[in-house]
């Protein structure tokens, strides 16, 4: 069996897509029939312009060939990201032109990797398995200016319909996506393999925390992740930090398209209890989590985000720390039902955030049931079995 795996991100890049696809490839590698070959086509690390990690452009091991494509320099803007994707797509097409595949697996957050996978599967007469990590058509109306949405949404809707209808199986990373997809594609079979907890975080959850008491007695609040429009930190952190002055100190670790907007808003608000820090590797990230009193997460107040399940929740949940979450919809339901010692408030609601904070118990406690249920290795193993069942016609 010849398998093509398409993922815009892969190890050692820092992103949910990278961690998800890397673990899945390992699971496929251990289950694929003898004599099979997996060809992974991805990019050189590019998730954040302020973080770089060395990786070979070509890597081969145990029947797995990894091709990492170099992209032109880009930032988080839509134009830059579009230019980077089309450079990726052109390189992918050239790279696979002379190869045949039995199965194409494409994991996609912003639709176009799914479209690329569908096009290649059609050309190669291969089975197509799509892993959908975001509803891009649903999201753009909230993050793009109205005049651009009016132009882009009809075209993107057509592309989504073409790609999804081409698939033999579609996995949705959030059960919150079910309503959108089952109504539009009632003939398709969907699975729901979520993101999960990586081994590094499971191991860290078993070790003693190294939390250091703040000399000033403030609660150490950590946010780590993307700083984009979707997270909306610029819409809440400056005023929230102002309200929490003398109570909490915020460390914001990451990068993204709204980082400078956030920085300017912090300056305008005159807060002195927020630190903006660059992205870090996982070892340093785990250490930051261990030193935290509270882990903070927030999504912007957009309808599309009521369907998502942030991957960050899984690593946060594993750490046993209190979680302070500004989310709504499916993510709020998931937190309340699955993760103990959490406080949920509506996105961008500063009064609600302050009230929710007071509900937290400021102590660490293991979440062994949550970890057992959502270990990424277990989820990836089940997903790999599902992919191979589809490839063999058993599903």
Beta strands, then each sheet from edge to edge (+ up, - down):
strand 1: 2-7
strand 2: 37-43
strand 3: 58-61
strand 4: 64-69
strand 5: 103-108
strand 6: 127-132
strand 7: 169-172
strand 8: 190-191
strand 9: 219-226
strand 10: 248-255
strand 11: 274-277
strand 12: 294-298
strand 13: 322-326
strand 14: 342-345
sheet 1: 3+ 4- 2- 1- 5- 6- 7- 8-
sheet 2: 11+ 10+ 9+ 12+ 13+ 14+
end
